[in-house]
Structure formats: C-alpha cells, structure tokens
Amino acid sequence: MITKSIKSLFIACLLCCGGAAALTGLTACNDMLDTDSELVEFQEDNRLNQPTDSVYSVMGIIYKLQTLADRTALLGEMRADLVSPTSEASSDLKAIAAFDIADGNRYNKISDYYAVINNCNYFLAKVDTTLTKHGRRIFESEYAAVKAFRAWTYLQLALVYGDVPLVLQPVLTEKEAEEAMNKQFSSITDICNYFVTDLAPYVDTKLPQYGTINSMNSQKFFIPVRALLGDLCLWAGRYQEAATYYHDYLTLRTNPITTGVTSVSWNRETRDFQRVESGFANSLADANGSEVITFLPMEPSEYEGVYSDLQNIYSSTLRNNYYAQASPSTAYFRLSASQNYCMKYRVSDAQTDTVYAPKENLLQTYQEGDLRLYDSYRTQVVNQDQNSRYAANRQTLSKLNQKGLTLYRRQVVYLHFAEALNRAGYPQSAFAVLKYGLYDQTIRERIDGIERQQAAGLLAFETNTFTQQNTLGIHSRGCGDADADTLYVLPQPTAPLASRQDTVAFQQPLVEDYIVRELALETAFEGQRYYDLMRVALRRGDATYLADPVSRRNGTRDEALFARLSDKANWYLKK
C-alpha cells in the first residue's frame, strides 16, 4: 500500500531522475513552451529503465496534470449557461464568464498544457519498453497510461485554444522549442484523428495499479483507453466507431459497467411530495465509489501541494468568509423546473398508474421538475451582524468529488454513447438510453427490428449482467419513472415521411437536443457543458447553438455576448 501524497511522489521522481532539465529563454514561443512551468522534469540523458521508475515517473506526470484540474472544470462551466458568477467572484472568474480572458488571467496559461505534454513525450521517448519479466513488458501499463494522458491533455488544449501545434517529441532545447512552435497548427479534428490511431493498439492494456494513495484507489487515476477513444471519435465525427468504443468499454466481459440505479426521488410511500430521498449527489462526491471511473487526484490541503479551489468557488466556506463565487444561473433553474417528474404507484395488485409531481407549493422552489439540482445545491440564511465579515446568504454544492476532479464517470459515458448512437443512425437506441436503459427487455420492446438489425453488436448487452435491477434510463436519475412518462417520448413526425431514412433524419437533431439537455441536468458544475454545446454547434455548423443559450444564462439574451459568440473564433482563448 502506498500512502505518500502525489507531491511527495513527484519530488521522489525528480530525485530518481536526477532533477529537472535546465532550459532557459524560449520567449519567442509565445508562452506555449514557457520553461517557468517546469516544461520537463527529467534530465536529457536519463533513461527510464528501472522498475521503480514506473511509479515515480507516472506520478510525476499526474502531479503536473493537477495544475490543469480547476481550470478544466471552470473553463468548461463558467463560459456556458448553467452557472453565473456572483458579485463576490474574482475578476478572473468574471472575465471567463464574459469571454474577456486576458493573458494575465490565472486560468489562461497554455504552457501548463505543454508542460504535461512534454513530460509525457519525454517518458514515451525514454522509457525502456524492451524490459520484460515473466514474458510481460514491465512498462506496458505505464506506457499506455501516459499515451492516454497525452491524448486527453491535447484534447483539452484544443478545446480551450482551438488549433495548436502537435508536438510529439520531447523539447529539451530552445532550438527544439522554436521548431515545434513553427509547425503547422492542427485542428481539433486533426488531433482527435491522430490520437485515435495512436491509442487504438492499447485498448486491451491494463491500467497501472499502485495501491492506495491518500486513501484513494490509484487505479482510478488513469483513463480507460476505450472510453477516451470514444470521446476522440465523437469529436472527430466518427460516430459508428465512437459508439463501438463506448459499447465495448461498457460491456467488457471482465469489467461490465451498468448504469446503476442511484437517483434522487420523491418518497413513494405517501405521494404527498414533501420528502426527497437523496442519493444522486453523494454518489458523485465519493472518489472511490462506483459512479467514478477516473479522477485526477488533488492534495488534501494547500500546504501539501496543488489543492483544488472548486469548493471555495462553488460553496460557502470559512476560507471564503462564506461568500461563494458562482451559483446556478437563471437558465439552469428554468431548465430544471421545465422537466416533468413522473411517479408510478400501485392502484391494486394488478394495476399501476402514474402521477406527476406538482410545480408549486413545494418546500423549495428548485424542487420543481428535475430533482438533481435540489440534491446538489442547498442554500441557507444565517443571522449575521451588519458589520460581520461573513456572508449571511450561504450555499453548498455537494456533488463535487471531494478528492479531485472527476474526468470520467459511468452516466456520462452512457450519454456520450447515446450521442454517438443517434448520430450513427440509431435514434431509437439513443433515446432508450435516456428513457429506459439498455438491457434485453427494453431493447426487444422499445427498439424496432430494423434498427436492432442495423445496430447489431452495438445493442449486445449480456442478459444476466444488464438487467432491470441494475439499469436505469438516465432521465430517471432526477425525474422519477421516466419509462412511464407519457410526456417524455421519442419525437415522431406528424405525418409519415417518404422513407425510413427521412424519419431518422427528422429524429436525429431532436433526440440530440434531448441528450444535450440530459447532459446539462446530469453534469452541471462538472465542467462539461460548454464543450457539449460546442461539439453540437460545430457538428451542425450553427454557431447559435452555443451562442444563444450562453447569452441567455441570466434570463434574457445579452445581445453583445450573442454577437460575440456567433463568431466561433471567439469561442477559444487567445494563444
């Protein structure tokens, strides 16, 4: 069992590898390869050929990834429509929300991404992949894990900055840095296509396991290659391949992943809609829980290393004098309230019926509709002297992972699977993920024979593994019994269309809208929303798909912001 902190392991890594390489200058590289960010943490002549290197070198890369954690969450959320900065927000956070992010903004430092990438490049170039023991390559797991870290970091880099240089070799001199930055820039699609090819050979490579670190399962520090390949294909528009990677990841015989049945719901015993049964938010906050697939671990305190500030941004804490810096937006409250909560109840031994939750006279206004917001976010008023430095109005956001930033979790993989299925031409299957969950009975009853035949292996879910007892439509996570909701249905044309393909083409954008809304309800505050809007806007060639909701986050359209975001050149930070 390993009990050291990430920082201490990183320091050990530096000692093991002989200290950081000395690089100076590089000012011509426009901050991308700024050596103040400790661009590379190894000496040029060091070769990673000892078994102990596997822990220390990889943990050193994770330590560098920690610098990206908060900005990944905040750039993906504060620029979208579900969160608004409060009056107490820092100027940097307000600038993010306003799309006015200057070079000095603490969340805008492109060199930090390249520091991670360069350390990955160094490891991949220097690790001795020929070493074997008992017929197994010693560094096989680490090699695949670092390739996945590099691909994930490049994807984040491209989402934040747009076209960027694709640097695949370690940069150790000023000349190499200048040459790297003079390369032709690569688009998001180019980057995704490159790393699909780069990662594909490692889909079956096991992830490293270093035991328990800071009471966390270290295997969850690493990114499953299949899930990452699904994301890369989704961004690249390779939808059939994306769906295949997601399906194969979820149904892997050695580690199948069901949706689970965790939700937040009204108490079923009385149907008076006075008591909520919680469960949604707590399942996300547990780093070692089954909901979380991959998370980026952070240090337990700022005195021990890179410490996340997200709780002090989203919640009232003593550290911020109980003044939170970001709250749910008007748009998020409206989206949540616009959903319908449906509950099945037993009329007799042979009959069930449904009832819908009211949208007024509830204990809290934000109990209306979907309950995931209510389960994640609470407010209270505490009496304070008028001269007190502490806030009277306080809020708590309980869904954040307490020990790091969640990068992958099972419900989001299912929603991305649904997105890929829909765009691959299987809207019934995609909608089934939202309303019913995919298991044998619902696949047979809710998806017609033609689509089942066309989707073929994408709907192969082992009968004894995926069942009604462990599988749930994602919409039911906060909206009750979605499978019985007659208001939540697969869109159909008002009159028969000329061909089946015309019907599919009619349904695809509408089902996609359902998925994007579900992603919002499921992942608010987690740093996904801006990129979900961006991905669909790019896919449709329609900048307003992003510009309109973001400009309406506060209830009415901000015309200046709408005009700014109608030009996709303004979606990215300046390099």
C-alpha positions as CSV (number, residue, x, y, z in Angstrom):
1,M,0.0,0.0,0.0
2,I,1.4,3.4,-1.0
3,T,0.5,6.2,1.4
4,K,2.6,9.1,0.1
5,S,1.0,12.2,-1.3
6,I,1.1,13.0,-5.0
7,K,3.5,15.8,-4.3
8,S,5.9,13.6,-2.3
9,L,5.9,11.0,-5.1
10,F,6.7,13.8,-7.6
11,I,9.6,15.0,-5.5
12,A,10.9,11.5,-5.3
13,C,10.5,11.3,-9.1
14,L,12.8,14.3,-9.5
15,L,15.4,12.8,-7.2
16,C,15.1,9.5,-9.0
17,C,15.5,11.1,-12.4
18,G,18.3,13.4,-11.5
19,G,16.5,16.7,-11.3
20,A,14.8,18.9,-13.8
21,A,16.4,19.8,-17.1
22,A,17.7,23.3,-17.3
23,L,16.0,25.2,-20.1
24,T,16.1,29.0,-20.4
25,G,14.8,31.6,-22.8
26,L,12.2,30.5,-25.3
27,T,10.4,33.8,-25.2
28,A,9.8,33.6,-28.9
29,C,7.5,30.7,-28.4
30,N,4.6,32.9,-27.2
31,D,4.4,31.2,-23.8
32,M,3.5,27.8,-25.2
33,L,6.8,26.3,-24.1
34,D,7.5,28.7,-21.2
35,T,10.1,27.0,-19.1
36,D,9.0,28.7,-15.9
37,S,6.3,26.0,-15.9
38,E,8.9,23.3,-15.5
39,L,8.5,22.1,-19.0
40,V,10.3,18.9,-18.4
41,E,11.1,17.3,-15.1
42,F,13.9,14.9,-16.2
43,Q,17.5,15.2,-17.4
44,E,18.0,14.7,-21.1
45,D,20.3,11.7,-20.6
46,N,18.1,9.9,-18.1
47,R,16.7,6.6,-19.4
48,L,13.7,5.1,-17.6
49,N,14.8,1.5,-17.2
50,Q,14.3,0.6,-13.6
51,P,11.1,-1.0,-12.2
52,T,10.9,1.8,-9.5
53,D,10.7,4.4,-12.3
54,S,7.2,3.2,-13.1
55,V,5.6,4.7,-10.0
56,Y,7.7,7.9,-9.7
57,S,7.7,8.9,-13.3
58,V,4.0,8.4,-13.9
59,M,3.1,10.0,-10.6
60,G,5.2,13.0,-11.6
61,I,3.1,13.4,-14.7
62,I,-0.1,13.2,-12.6
63,Y,1.4,15.9,-10.4
64,K,1.8,18.1,-13.5
65,L,-1.8,17.3,-14.5
66,Q,-3.0,18.7,-11.2
67,T,-2.3,22.3,-12.5
68,L,-5.0,21.8,-15.1
69,A,-7.7,20.5,-12.8
70,D,-9.5,23.6,-11.7
71,R,-9.3,25.4,-15.0
72,T,-10.6,22.3,-16.8
73,A,-13.8,22.5,-14.7
74,L,-14.1,26.3,-14.7
75,L,-13.4,26.9,-18.4
76,G,-16.0,24.3,-19.2
77,E,-18.6,25.7,-16.9
78,M,-18.2,29.4,-16.4
79,R,-18.3,30.0,-20.1
80,A,-21.6,28.1,-20.5
81,D,-25.2,28.8,-19.5
82,L,-25.8,26.8,-16.2
83,V,-23.6,28.9,-13.9
84,S,-23.2,32.6,-13.2
85,P,-20.5,34.4,-11.2
86,T,-21.7,36.1,-8.1
87,S,-20.8,39.7,-7.1
88,E,-18.0,38.2,-4.9
89,A,-16.4,36.3,-7.8
90,S,-12.8,37.0,-8.6
91,S,-12.1,39.3,-11.5
92,D,-10.6,36.2,-13.3
93,L,-13.8,34.2,-13.0
94,K,-15.9,37.2,-14.1
95,A,-13.7,37.6,-17.1
96,I,-14.1,33.9,-18.1
97,A,-17.9,34.3,-18.0
98,A,-17.7,37.5,-20.1
99,F,-15.3,35.9,-22.6
100,D,-12.8,38.6,-21.9
101,I,-9.9,36.4,-20.8
102,A,-6.6,38.3,-20.8
103,D,-3.1,36.9,-20.8
104,G,-2.7,37.5,-17.1
105,N,-5.8,35.5,-16.2
106,R,-4.8,32.8,-13.8
107,Y,-6.8,30.2,-15.8
108,N,-5.1,31.1,-19.1
109,K,-1.6,29.7,-19.3
110,I,-1.1,27.5,-22.4
111,S,2.4,26.5,-21.3
112,D,0.9,24.4,-18.4
113,Y,-0.7,22.1,-21.0
114,Y,2.5,21.7,-22.9
115,A,4.4,21.1,-19.7
116,V,2.2,18.0,-19.2
117,I,2.6,17.0,-22.9
118,N,6.3,17.4,-22.9
119,N,6.7,15.3,-19.8
120,C,4.5,12.6,-21.5
121,N,6.6,12.9,-24.6
122,Y,9.8,12.5,-22.6
123,F,8.5,9.4,-20.8
124,L,7.4,7.8,-24.0
125,A,10.7,8.6,-25.7
126,K,12.9,7.4,-22.9
127,V,11.2,4.5,-21.2
128,D,12.8,1.2,-22.0
129,T,9.9,-0.7,-23.5
130,T,12.0,-3.8,-24.1
131,L,12.3,-4.8,-20.5
132,T,10.3,-7.9,-19.7
133,K,9.7,-10.1,-16.7
134,H,7.9,-13.5,-16.9
135,G,7.1,-12.7,-20.5
136,R,5.4,-9.4,-19.8
137,R,6.7,-6.0,-20.7
138,I,7.4,-4.2,-17.4
139,F,6.3,-0.8,-18.5
140,E,3.4,-1.8,-20.7
141,S,0.7,-0.4,-18.4
142,E,2.5,2.8,-17.8
143,Y,3.3,3.3,-21.5
144,A,-0.4,3.0,-22.4
145,A,-1.5,5.2,-19.4
146,V,0.9,8.0,-20.4
147,K,-0.2,7.8,-24.0
148,A,-3.8,8.3,-22.7
149,F,-2.7,11.3,-20.5
150,R,-1.1,12.9,-23.6
151,A,-4.1,12.4,-25.8
152,W,-6.5,13.7,-23.1
153,T,-4.4,16.8,-22.5
154,Y,-4.2,17.5,-26.2
155,L,-8.0,17.2,-26.5
156,Q,-8.4,19.7,-23.6
157,L,-5.8,22.0,-25.1
158,A,-7.6,22.1,-28.5
159,L,-11.0,22.6,-26.9
160,V,-9.6,25.6,-25.0
161,Y,-7.3,27.2,-27.6
162,G,-8.5,25.8,-31.0
163,D,-5.8,25.0,-33.5
164,V,-2.5,24.2,-31.8
165,P,0.9,22.7,-32.6
166,L,1.0,18.9,-32.4
167,V,4.3,18.3,-30.6
168,L,5.1,14.6,-30.3
169,Q,8.8,14.6,-29.2
170,P,10.3,15.9,-26.0
171,V,11.5,19.5,-26.3
172,L,14.8,20.0,-24.4
173,T,16.5,23.0,-26.1
174,E,15.5,26.4,-27.2
175,K,16.0,25.4,-30.8
176,E,13.7,22.4,-30.5
177,A,11.1,24.7,-28.9
178,E,11.2,27.2,-31.7
179,E,11.0,24.4,-34.3
180,A,8.0,22.9,-32.5
181,M,6.1,26.2,-32.4
182,N,6.8,26.8,-36.1
183,K,5.0,23.6,-37.1
184,Q,1.6,23.9,-38.9
185,F,-1.1,24.1,-36.3
186,S,-3.5,21.1,-36.0
187,S,-7.3,21.4,-35.6
188,I,-9.4,19.6,-33.0
189,T,-10.4,17.0,-35.7
190,D,-6.8,16.5,-36.8
191,I,-5.7,16.0,-33.2
192,C,-8.5,13.5,-32.5
193,N,-7.8,11.5,-35.6
194,Y,-4.1,11.3,-34.8
195,F,-4.7,10.0,-31.3
196,V,-7.3,7.5,-32.3
197,T,-4.6,5.9,-34.4
198,D,-2.0,6.3,-31.6
199,L,-4.2,4.8,-28.9
200,A,-6.0,2.0,-30.7
201,P,-3.3,-0.6,-30.2
202,Y,-3.7,-0.2,-26.4
203,V,-7.4,-0.9,-25.9
204,D,-6.7,-4.1,-24.0
205,T,-3.8,-2.9,-22.0
206,K,-4.5,-3.0,-18.3
207,L,-4.2,0.2,-16.3
208,P,-1.5,0.6,-13.6
209,Q,-2.3,-0.2,-10.0
210,Y,-0.2,1.4,-7.3
211,G,-2.4,0.5,-4.4
212,T,-4.0,3.2,-2.1
213,I,-2.7,6.7,-2.2
214,N,-4.2,9.2,0.3
215,S,-7.0,6.7,0.9
216,M,-7.8,6.7,-2.9
217,N,-7.7,3.8,-5.3
218,S,-4.8,4.7,-7.6
219,Q,-6.2,2.7,-10.4
220,K,-8.9,5.4,-10.8
221,F,-6.1,7.9,-11.5
222,F,-5.9,6.5,-15.1
223,I,-8.0,7.0,-18.2
224,P,-9.6,3.9,-19.8
225,V,-8.3,3.9,-23.4
226,R,-11.6,2.7,-24.9
227,A,-13.6,5.4,-23.2
228,L,-11.1,8.0,-24.4
229,L,-11.2,6.6,-27.9
230,G,-14.9,7.0,-27.8
231,D,-14.6,10.7,-27.0
232,L,-11.9,11.3,-29.6
233,C,-14.1,9.7,-32.3
234,L,-17.2,11.6,-31.1
235,W,-15.3,14.9,-31.6
236,A,-13.9,13.8,-34.9
237,G,-17.4,12.9,-36.2
238,R,-16.6,9.1,-36.5
239,Y,-19.9,8.1,-34.8
240,Q,-20.1,4.4,-35.6
241,E,-16.6,4.0,-34.2
242,A,-17.4,6.1,-31.2
243,A,-20.4,4.0,-30.5
244,T,-18.4,0.9,-30.8
245,Y,-15.7,2.0,-28.4
246,Y,-18.3,3.1,-25.8
247,H,-20.3,-0.1,-26.2
248,D,-17.2,-2.3,-25.9
249,Y,-16.0,-0.4,-22.9
250,L,-19.3,-0.6,-21.1
251,T,-19.8,-4.3,-21.9
252,L,-16.3,-5.5,-21.3
253,R,-16.6,-9.1,-20.1
254,T,-14.0,-8.7,-17.3
255,N,-15.5,-5.4,-16.1
256,P,-19.0,-4.6,-17.3
257,I,-20.4,-1.2,-16.3
258,T,-24.2,-0.9,-15.8
259,T,-25.9,2.5,-15.2
260,G,-26.7,1.5,-11.7
261,V,-30.0,2.7,-10.1
262,T,-28.8,5.6,-8.0
263,S,-31.2,8.6,-8.2
264,V,-32.9,11.3,-6.2
265,S,-36.6,10.9,-5.9
266,W,-39.7,11.9,-4.1
267,N,-40.7,9.5,-1.3
268,R,-43.0,6.8,-2.8
269,E,-44.9,5.8,0.4
270,T,-47.1,8.9,0.7
271,R,-47.1,10.6,-2.7
272,D,-47.5,13.9,-0.9
273,F,-44.3,15.3,-2.4
274,Q,-43.0,16.5,0.9
275,R,-39.9,14.3,1.4
276,V,-37.0,13.8,-1.0
277,E,-34.9,10.6,-1.0
278,S,-31.3,11.7,-1.8
279,G,-28.6,9.7,-3.4
280,F,-27.5,11.4,-6.6
281,A,-25.0,14.0,-5.3
282,N,-23.4,11.7,-2.7
283,S,-22.6,9.1,-5.3
284,L,-20.6,11.7,-7.3
285,A,-18.7,13.0,-4.3
286,D,-17.2,9.6,-3.4
287,A,-13.9,9.3,-5.2
288,N,-13.8,5.5,-4.6
289,G,-17.5,5.0,-5.4
290,S,-18.8,3.0,-8.4
291,E,-20.0,6.1,-10.2
292,V,-16.5,7.5,-10.7
293,I,-14.3,5.9,-13.4
294,T,-11.4,8.3,-13.5
295,F,-10.5,11.2,-11.4
296,L,-7.5,13.5,-11.2
297,P,-6.3,13.4,-7.5
298,M,-5.6,16.6,-5.7
299,E,-3.7,17.2,-2.5
300,P,-5.8,17.2,0.8
301,S,-4.6,20.8,1.7
302,E,-2.8,23.7,0.1
303,Y,0.1,23.0,2.3
304,E,0.8,19.7,0.7
305,G,0.8,20.6,-2.9
306,V,-1.7,21.5,-5.7
307,Y,-5.0,21.9,-3.9
308,S,-8.4,22.4,-5.7
309,D,-10.2,25.6,-5.0
310,L,-13.5,24.5,-6.5
311,Q,-15.2,24.0,-3.2
312,N,-14.3,27.6,-2.3
313,I,-15.7,28.8,-5.6
314,Y,-19.0,26.9,-5.6
315,S,-19.7,26.6,-1.8
316,S,-19.7,29.0,1.2
317,T,-16.7,28.1,3.3
318,L,-14.8,29.6,6.2
319,R,-12.0,30.1,3.7
320,N,-14.1,32.5,1.6
321,N,-15.9,34.0,4.5
322,Y,-19.0,32.1,3.2
323,Y,-19.2,34.2,0.0
324,A,-19.5,31.7,-2.9
325,Q,-18.2,32.9,-6.2
326,A,-20.5,31.1,-8.6
327,S,-24.2,30.0,-8.4
328,P,-26.7,28.2,-10.6
329,S,-27.9,30.5,-13.3
330,T,-31.4,31.6,-14.1
331,A,-31.2,29.4,-17.2
332,Y,-30.3,26.3,-15.1
333,F,-33.2,26.9,-12.7
334,R,-35.6,27.2,-15.6
335,L,-34.2,24.1,-17.3
336,S,-34.6,22.0,-14.2
337,A,-38.1,23.3,-13.4
338,S,-39.2,22.7,-17.0
339,Q,-38.8,18.9,-16.6
340,N,-41.7,16.7,-15.5
341,Y,-41.3,14.4,-12.5
342,C,-43.4,11.2,-13.1
343,M,-44.1,8.6,-10.4
344,K,-45.6,5.1,-10.8
345,Y,-47.8,3.9,-8.0
346,R,-49.8,0.7,-7.3
347,V,-53.6,1.0,-7.6
348,S,-54.2,-2.6,-7.0
349,D,-52.3,-5.9,-7.2
350,A,-53.0,-5.9,-10.9
351,Q,-52.9,-2.3,-11.8
352,T,-50.5,0.7,-11.7
353,D,-51.0,4.3,-12.6
354,T,-48.8,7.4,-12.7
355,V,-48.9,10.8,-11.0
356,Y,-46.8,13.9,-11.8
357,A,-45.2,16.0,-9.1
358,P,-46.6,19.5,-8.7
359,K,-44.7,22.6,-9.7
360,E,-45.9,24.8,-6.9
361,N,-46.4,24.9,-3.1
362,L,-43.2,22.8,-2.6
363,L,-40.8,23.3,0.2
364,Q,-38.2,24.8,-2.1
365,T,-38.8,26.4,-5.5
366,Y,-35.9,24.4,-7.0
367,Q,-37.6,21.1,-6.2
368,E,-39.7,21.7,-9.3
369,G,-39.2,19.3,-12.1
370,D,-35.8,17.5,-12.1
371,L,-34.5,16.9,-8.6
372,R,-30.8,16.6,-9.4
373,L,-30.4,20.4,-8.9
374,Y,-32.0,20.2,-5.5
375,D,-30.0,17.2,-4.4
376,S,-26.7,19.0,-5.4
377,Y,-27.4,22.6,-4.3
378,R,-28.7,24.0,-1.0
379,T,-29.0,27.5,0.4
380,Q,-29.5,28.9,3.9
381,V,-29.6,32.3,5.6
382,V,-27.5,32.7,8.8
383,N,-28.1,35.7,11.0
384,Q,-25.0,38.0,10.9
385,D,-24.2,41.3,12.5
386,Q,-24.3,44.0,9.9
387,N,-20.6,44.6,10.4
388,S,-19.7,41.0,10.1
389,R,-17.2,39.9,7.5
390,Y,-19.1,36.7,7.0
391,A,-21.9,36.3,4.4
392,A,-25.5,35.7,5.7
393,N,-26.7,34.1,2.4
394,R,-24.8,30.8,2.0
395,Q,-24.8,27.9,-0.4
396,T,-23.4,24.4,-0.6
397,L,-22.7,22.4,-3.7
398,S,-22.4,18.7,-2.7
399,K,-21.9,16.9,-5.9
400,L,-18.2,17.7,-6.5
401,N,-15.6,15.0,-6.0
402,Q,-14.1,15.8,-2.6
403,K,-10.6,14.4,-3.5
404,G,-10.1,15.5,-7.1
405,L,-11.6,16.3,-10.5
406,T,-13.7,13.6,-12.0
407,L,-12.7,13.0,-15.6
408,Y,-14.9,10.0,-16.5
409,R,-18.0,8.6,-14.8
410,R,-20.4,6.0,-16.0
411,Q,-23.5,8.1,-16.6
412,V,-21.6,10.5,-18.9
413,V,-20.1,7.6,-20.8
414,Y,-23.7,6.3,-21.4
415,L,-24.8,9.7,-22.5
416,H,-21.9,10.0,-24.9
417,F,-22.8,6.5,-26.1
418,A,-26.3,7.7,-26.8
419,E,-25.0,10.7,-28.7
420,A,-22.8,8.5,-30.9
421,L,-25.7,6.0,-31.4
422,N,-28.0,8.8,-32.5
423,R,-25.6,10.3,-35.0
424,A,-24.7,6.9,-36.3
425,G,-28.3,6.5,-37.3
426,Y,-29.9,4.8,-34.3
427,P,-32.1,7.4,-32.7
428,Q,-34.5,4.8,-31.0
429,S,-31.5,3.2,-29.3
430,A,-30.1,6.6,-28.2
431,F,-33.5,7.6,-26.8
432,A,-33.8,4.3,-25.0
433,V,-30.6,5.2,-23.0
434,L,-32.4,8.2,-21.7
435,K,-35.9,6.7,-21.0
436,Y,-35.4,3.0,-20.3
437,G,-31.8,2.0,-20.1
438,L,-30.4,-0.7,-22.4
439,Y,-31.0,-4.3,-21.3
440,D,-32.6,-7.2,-23.1
441,Q,-36.2,-6.5,-22.4
442,T,-36.2,-2.8,-23.3
443,I,-34.0,-3.5,-26.4
444,R,-36.6,-6.0,-27.7
445,E,-39.7,-4.0,-26.8
446,R,-38.6,-0.4,-27.4
447,I,-36.4,-0.6,-30.5
448,D,-37.9,-1.9,-33.7
449,G,-36.5,-4.9,-35.6
450,I,-34.9,-2.9,-38.4
451,E,-32.9,-0.7,-36.1
452,R,-31.9,-3.7,-33.9
453,Q,-30.6,-5.4,-37.0
454,Q,-28.8,-2.4,-38.3
455,A,-27.2,-1.6,-34.9
456,A,-26.3,-5.2,-34.4
457,G,-23.5,-5.6,-32.0
458,L,-24.0,-2.1,-30.5
459,L,-27.1,-3.4,-28.8
460,A,-25.4,-6.6,-27.4
461,F,-25.8,-6.4,-23.7
462,E,-25.3,-9.7,-21.8
463,T,-28.7,-10.8,-20.5
464,N,-27.6,-11.9,-17.0
465,T,-25.3,-8.9,-16.5
466,F,-27.5,-6.0,-17.7
467,T,-30.9,-6.2,-16.0
468,Q,-33.9,-4.2,-14.9
469,Q,-32.5,-4.4,-11.3
470,N,-29.2,-2.6,-12.2
471,T,-30.1,-0.5,-15.3
472,L,-31.9,2.8,-15.4
473,G,-32.8,5.4,-18.0
474,I,-30.6,8.4,-17.3
475,H,-33.6,10.7,-17.2
476,S,-34.9,8.7,-14.2
477,R,-31.9,9.9,-12.2
478,G,-33.8,13.1,-11.3
479,C,-37.2,12.8,-13.0
480,G,-38.8,9.7,-11.4
481,D,-40.1,6.9,-13.5
482,A,-39.2,8.2,-17.0
483,D,-40.2,4.8,-18.5
484,A,-43.8,5.6,-17.6
485,D,-43.7,9.3,-18.5
486,T,-46.1,9.8,-21.5
487,L,-44.8,13.4,-21.9
488,Y,-41.2,12.2,-22.4
489,V,-41.3,10.4,-25.8
490,L,-39.3,9.7,-28.9
491,P,-40.1,12.6,-31.4
492,Q,-42.2,11.5,-34.3
493,P,-43.2,13.4,-37.5
494,T,-46.8,14.5,-37.6
495,A,-47.3,12.6,-40.8
496,P,-45.5,9.6,-42.3
497,L,-42.4,10.6,-44.3
498,A,-41.3,9.2,-47.6
499,S,-38.7,6.8,-46.3
500,R,-37.4,5.4,-43.1
501,Q,-34.2,7.4,-43.6
502,D,-36.2,10.6,-43.7
503,T,-37.7,9.7,-40.4
504,V,-34.3,9.0,-38.9
505,A,-33.1,12.3,-40.3
506,F,-36.1,14.0,-38.7
507,Q,-35.5,12.4,-35.3
508,Q,-31.7,12.8,-35.1
509,P,-31.5,16.6,-34.2
510,L,-34.4,16.3,-31.9
511,V,-33.0,13.3,-30.0
512,E,-29.7,15.1,-29.9
513,D,-31.4,18.1,-28.2
514,Y,-32.8,15.6,-25.6
515,I,-29.3,14.3,-25.0
516,V,-27.8,17.7,-24.7
517,R,-30.4,18.7,-22.1
518,E,-29.8,15.5,-20.2
519,L,-26.1,16.2,-20.2
520,A,-26.9,19.6,-18.6
521,L,-29.2,18.1,-15.9
522,E,-26.7,15.3,-15.1
523,T,-23.3,17.2,-15.3
524,A,-23.9,20.8,-14.2
525,F,-20.9,22.3,-12.4
526,E,-18.7,19.5,-13.6
527,G,-17.0,21.4,-16.4
528,Q,-18.7,19.7,-19.4
529,R,-21.5,22.0,-20.5
530,Y,-19.6,24.5,-22.7
531,Y,-17.9,21.7,-24.7
532,D,-21.2,19.8,-25.1
533,L,-22.7,22.9,-26.7
534,M,-19.5,23.5,-28.7
535,R,-19.5,19.9,-30.1
536,V,-23.0,20.0,-31.3
537,A,-22.7,23.6,-32.7
538,L,-19.6,22.5,-34.7
539,R,-21.4,19.4,-35.9
540,R,-24.4,21.3,-37.1
541,G,-22.4,24.2,-38.5
542,D,-24.6,26.5,-36.4
543,A,-22.8,28.9,-34.0
544,T,-26.1,30.0,-32.5
545,Y,-26.5,26.6,-30.9
546,L,-23.8,27.7,-28.4
547,A,-24.2,31.5,-28.7
548,D,-28.0,31.6,-27.9
549,P,-28.1,29.6,-24.6
550,V,-24.9,31.1,-23.2
551,S,-26.1,34.6,-23.9
552,R,-29.4,33.8,-22.1
553,R,-27.8,32.4,-18.9
554,N,-29.2,35.3,-16.8
555,G,-32.8,35.0,-18.2
556,T,-32.7,37.4,-21.2
557,R,-30.4,37.5,-24.1
558,D,-27.3,39.6,-23.8
559,E,-27.1,40.8,-27.4
560,A,-23.5,41.8,-27.2
561,L,-22.4,38.4,-25.9
562,F,-24.7,36.7,-28.5
563,A,-23.0,38.6,-31.3
564,R,-19.6,37.9,-29.9
565,L,-20.2,34.1,-29.7
566,S,-21.9,34.0,-33.1
567,D,-18.3,34.1,-34.4
568,K,-16.7,30.8,-33.4
569,A,-13.3,32.5,-33.5
570,N,-14.3,33.9,-30.1
571,W,-15.0,30.5,-28.6
572,Y,-11.4,29.9,-27.8
573,L,-8.8,31.6,-25.6
574,K,-6.1,33.6,-27.4
575,K,-2.8,31.8,-27.8
